[in-house]
Amino acid sequence: MKTHRIWARALALAIAAVLAASSAWAEAPAAQDLSRYKEEPVPGGALLVAAYMAMWVIAAGFVGWTLLRQQKAEAALRELEDRLEAGAGR
């Protein structure tokens, strides 16, 4: 029951954020003359690729870390099962 409340609050917060962002987007000022910004010191494409690479590295690191923790938990569980079996055999 508690997890349902957490998910409901998270969903409500996400909906509120989307609505706030869409209303801010709708009230954006009219387009301005951007001719002075033709040259970029760092191309946007390179930044986009770097951002995607960083996100994939973070995601892969998280998955690897989770797998290591799972292996440690399984090893601990096996050890406890062995102890229980050894104790029950007395």
C-alpha positions in Angstrom: 0.0 0.0 0.0 2.9 2.3 0.8 4.5 1.8 -2.6 1.2 2.7 -4.3 1.3 6.1 -2.5 4.9 6.7 -3.5 4.1 5.9 -7.2 1.0 8.1 -7.1 3.0 11.0 -5.7 5.8 10.5 -8.3 3.2 10.4 -11.1 1.5 13.5 -9.8 4.9 15.3 -9.6 5.8 14.3 -13.1 2.5 15.5 -14.5 2.9 18.8 -12.7 6.4 19.2 -14.1 5.2 18.5 -17.6 2.3 21.0 -17.3 4.6 23.7 -15.8 7.1 23.2 -18.6 4.5 23.3 -21.3 2.9 26.4 -20.0 6.4 28.1 -19.7 7.0 27.0 -23.3 3.7 28.5 -24.5 4.6 31.8 -22.9 8.1 32.0 -24.4 9.0 35.4 -26.0 8.9 35.8 -29.7 11.9 34.9 -31.8 14.8 37.3 -31.7 17.6 38.1 -34.2 20.3 35.4 -33.4 22.6 36.2 -36.3 25.4 37.2 -34.0 25.5 33.6 -32.6 26.4 31.9 -35.9 29.8 30.7 -34.8 29.9 28.2 -32.0 33.2 27.6 -30.0 32.1 23.9 -29.5 29.8 22.3 -32.0 26.5 21.1 -30.6 26.8 17.7 -32.3 30.1 17.0 -30.4 28.4 17.9 -27.1 25.4 15.7 -27.9 27.6 12.7 -28.6 29.6 13.3 -25.5 26.4 13.5 -23.4 25.1 10.3 -24.9 28.4 8.6 -24.3 28.5 9.8 -20.7 24.9 8.5 -20.1 25.7 5.1 -21.6 28.9 4.8 -19.4 26.9 5.7 -16.3 24.2 3.2 -17.2 26.7 0.5 -17.9 28.5 1.2 -14.7 25.2 1.0 -12.7 24.3 -2.3 -14.3 27.8 -3.7 -13.6 27.7 -2.5 -10.0 24.2 -4.1 -9.6 25.5 -7.4 -11.0 28.4 -7.4 -8.6 26.1 -6.7 -5.7 23.8 -9.5 -6.8 26.7 -12.0 -7.0 27.8 -11.0 -3.5 24.3 -11.4 -2.2 23.9 -14.8 -3.9 27.3 -16.0 -2.4 26.2 -14.8 1.1 22.8 -16.7 0.6 24.6 -19.9 -0.4 26.9 -19.6 2.6 23.8 -19.2 4.9 22.1 -22.1 3.3 25.2 -24.3 3.8 25.4 -23.2 7.5 21.7 -24.1 8.0 22.1 -27.5 6.3 25.2 -28.2 8.5 23.4 -27.1 11.6 20.3 -29.2 10.8 22.4 -32.3 10.3 23.6 -32.4 13.9 
